[in-house]
Amino acid sequence: MAKKISNKKPMFGNNRPFSLKTSLKIQKPNMQKVTINGETVVMSAREAKKFKKNEINA
């Protein structure tokens, strides 16, 4: 089982078209499984990108 190390949550808002009929909009974060030192963790794609970049430079 992968550990979730990010505390990101979905964003909520309203779809508001020209007719003004409102409907709820949910935008989920882009969560990815990444292996770090043989352990699988779940983090957002942005965090994974930063981690990969820092891992190469270090």
C-alpha positions, 0 to 999 in steps of 0.5 A, spaced: 500 500 500 502 506 498 503 512 503 500 518 501 505 524 503 501 530 500 495 533 503 492 536 497 485 536 496 480 537 491 478 545 489 470 546 489 467 552 485 461 553 480 460 553 473 456 559 471 454 559 464 451 565 460 444 562 462 446 563 469 444 555 471 449 554 476 452 547 477 458 544 482 465 543 479 470 539 482 477 539 480 481 533 483 489 534 484 493 530 479 496 524 484 501 519 482 505 513 485 512 514 485 517 510 488 522 513 492 528 508 495 524 502 494 518 505 497 511 507 493 508 513 495 503 518 492 504 525 491 501 530 486 505 531 479 508 537 481 511 535 487 513 529 483 516 533 478 520 537 483 522 531 487 525 528 480 529 535 478 532 535 485 534 528 485 538 529 479 541 535 481 543 532 488 
